[in-house]
């Protein structure tokens, strides 16, 4: 008997760890030097579309990156942007924020006023995985810019 009581969503930690570990590996393949602050990598997919990864902070065990899409078409607020933290000791990369969602919670009650999915954090990390895989497979030219 259910009595209409909803169970709290509990994230699947093993799935999240696996995605974060794969994202770390993908980022290391894309970025030859991910521990030098103020570097920016540009990945040209086509003449009208490119992705940038900017290293915004580095410390001994972590690096923080901002990954964004730059294109000539469409509205800027619709272009994806994520802030990613690399944990070098754990060999994991986790999305800290995405699309102006501040700090992502492990789970959300649903429905909620902002209509985040129960597993929003997991889904944003899966999106990053797909985005990185696309960059690895489609990037025609990588350019390093020293800020």
C-alpha positions as CSV (number, residue, x, y, z in Angstrom):
1,X,0.0,0.0,0.0
2,X,1.5,3.3,-1.1
3,X,-0.7,5.9,0.9
4,X,0.5,8.7,-1.5
5,X,3.9,9.1,0.2
6,X,6.7,9.9,-2.2
7,X,10.1,8.4,-1.5
8,X,13.0,10.8,-1.5
9,X,15.3,10.4,-4.5
10,X,18.7,9.0,-3.6
11,X,21.4,9.5,-6.2
12,X,23.2,6.4,-7.4
13,X,26.8,7.1,-6.2
14,X,28.5,4.4,-8.3
15,X,26.9,5.8,-11.5
16,X,28.0,9.3,-10.6
17,X,31.5,8.3,-9.8
18,X,31.8,6.4,-13.1
19,X,30.6,9.4,-15.1
20,X,33.0,11.8,-13.2
21,X,36.0,9.4,-13.7
22,X,35.3,9.2,-17.5
23,X,34.9,13.0,-17.7
24,X,38.3,13.4,-16.0
25,X,39.9,11.1,-18.6
26,X,38.2,12.9,-21.5
27,X,39.4,16.3,-20.2
28,X,43.0,15.1,-19.8
29,X,42.9,14.0,-23.5
30,X,41.5,17.4,-24.5
31,X,43.8,19.5,-22.3
32,X,47.5,18.8,-22.5
33,X,48.2,21.2,-19.6
34,X,45.3,21.4,-17.2
35,X,47.2,22.7,-14.2
36,X,48.3,26.1,-15.6
37,X,46.0,28.9,-14.7
38,X,44.8,31.4,-17.2
39,X,45.1,29.1,-20.2
40,X,42.2,28.9,-22.7
41,X,41.7,26.1,-25.2
42,X,39.6,26.6,-28.3
43,X,38.2,23.6,-30.2
44,X,37.0,24.6,-33.7
45,X,34.2,22.2,-34.8
46,X,33.2,24.2,-37.8
47,X,33.7,27.8,-39.0
48,X,30.6,28.9,-37.1
49,X,31.0,26.8,-34.0
50,X,33.7,26.4,-31.4
51,X,34.0,25.4,-27.8
52,X,36.3,27.0,-25.2
53,X,37.7,25.5,-22.0
54,X,39.3,28.1,-19.8
55,X,41.4,27.2,-16.7
56,X,40.1,29.6,-14.1
57,X,41.8,28.2,-10.9
58,X,44.6,25.8,-10.1
59,X,45.8,24.3,-6.8
60,X,47.8,21.3,-5.9
61,X,45.0,18.8,-6.0
62,X,42.3,20.5,-8.0
63,X,41.7,22.6,-11.1
64,X,38.6,24.5,-12.0
65,X,37.6,24.9,-15.7
66,X,34.9,26.8,-17.5
67,X,33.6,25.2,-20.6
68,X,31.4,27.1,-23.0
69,X,30.1,27.1,-26.5
70,X,30.8,30.0,-28.8
71,X,28.8,30.3,-32.0
72,X,27.7,32.9,-34.4
73,X,24.1,31.8,-34.5
74,X,21.4,31.8,-31.8
75,X,20.9,33.6,-28.5
76,X,23.9,33.7,-26.1
77,X,21.8,32.6,-23.1
78,X,20.9,29.4,-24.9
79,X,24.6,28.4,-25.3
80,X,25.8,25.8,-22.8
81,X,28.3,26.9,-20.1
82,X,29.5,24.7,-17.2
83,X,32.0,25.2,-14.4
84,X,33.9,21.9,-13.8
85,X,36.2,21.0,-10.9
86,X,39.0,18.4,-11.6
87,X,40.1,16.4,-8.5
88,X,43.5,15.2,-9.5
89,X,44.0,12.9,-6.5
90,X,40.7,11.1,-7.1
91,X,40.9,11.4,-10.9
92,X,37.4,12.8,-11.2
93,X,35.8,15.8,-12.8
94,X,32.5,17.1,-11.4
95,X,30.2,19.9,-12.7
96,X,29.9,22.6,-10.1
97,X,27.4,24.8,-11.9
98,X,25.7,24.9,-15.2
99,X,23.5,27.4,-17.1
100,X,23.4,29.9,-14.3
101,X,22.3,27.2,-11.7
102,X,24.6,28.1,-8.8
103,X,25.8,25.2,-6.8
104,X,24.1,22.0,-7.9
105,X,22.6,19.9,-5.1
106,X,22.9,16.1,-5.2
107,X,19.1,15.8,-5.6
108,X,16.0,18.0,-5.7
109,X,12.5,17.5,-4.6
110,X,10.2,17.3,-7.6
111,X,8.2,19.3,-8.6
112,X,10.1,22.4,-7.5
113,X,9.7,26.1,-8.4
114,X,12.7,26.0,-10.9
115,X,11.6,22.6,-12.3
116,X,15.0,21.0,-11.8
117,X,14.9,17.2,-12.2
118,X,15.4,15.0,-9.2
119,X,18.7,13.9,-10.6
120,X,19.7,17.3,-12.1
121,X,23.4,17.0,-11.0
122,X,23.8,13.6,-12.5
123,X,22.2,14.7,-15.7
124,X,24.4,17.7,-16.1
125,X,27.5,15.5,-15.6
126,X,26.2,13.1,-18.3
127,X,25.7,16.1,-20.5
128,X,29.3,17.1,-19.9
129,X,30.4,13.6,-20.8
130,X,28.5,13.8,-24.2
131,X,29.9,17.3,-24.8
132,X,33.5,16.2,-24.2
133,X,33.0,13.1,-26.3
134,X,31.7,15.3,-29.1
135,X,34.7,17.6,-28.8
136,X,37.1,14.6,-28.9
137,X,35.5,13.2,-32.0
138,X,34.7,16.4,-34.0
139,X,37.4,18.9,-33.1
140,X,39.3,19.8,-36.3
141,X,41.7,22.2,-34.7
142,X,42.8,23.0,-31.1
143,X,44.2,26.4,-30.3
144,X,45.8,27.4,-27.0
145,X,45.5,31.0,-25.9
146,X,47.6,32.4,-23.0
147,X,45.5,35.0,-21.2
